[in-house]
Amino acid sequence: MNSNLKKLIMTALFAALACVATMSIRIPTPGTGGYIHPGDAIVILAGVILGPVYGMLAGGIGSALSDLIGGYFVYVPITLVIKGLVALVSGLIYQKMCRSGKNRYIAVILGGITDIVFVAGGYFICEFFLYGSGAAASIPANIIQGVGGLIISAVLYPVLIAIPDVRQAAYEAKN
């Protein structure tokens, strides 16, 4: 199969996974109208496995699509940018740290830390312009969501990397 076609298919699959993981398990956050979900783990893994550019597309589009389908219309462009950046930076960290084949798990964990910072900080900044100082109410929930994404991605990484096509994609992404 053509390498570019395979990369495009994997990107579409990760976008769909990010959307489904975001929408499938929703834990409402009191007072904010938002929810905590496992979608961030897929965004992190998209960057790690697909590489920065394709991961950014998969993570951003899949997460934004979940906001669109879920009725969070105002968040679609915000989510597209923030989750795209999470996947981009996670992929860059993975590439930088894994040239020698070591530090793979540490790179995934650093991608999770990036998620915590970008999600809590990024949504706060965007929501501040929408809601004013009340935007601070979403920070704790976004931190919890990010920690969940970190833990889930660290658990799923060895499972996904054991799949030959996924392992090959991750190998190609880091080189």
Secondary structure, DSSP 4 states (H G I P E B T S, - for coil): --HHHHHHHHHHHHHHHHHHHHHHS-EEPTTTS-EE-THHHHHHHHHHHH-HHHHHHHHHHHHHHHHHHHT-GGGHHHHHHHHHHHHHHHHHHHHHH-TTS--HHHHHHHHHHHHHHHHHHHHHHHHHHHHGGGGGGGHHHHHHHHHHHHHHHHHHHHHHHTSHHHHHHHHHHH-
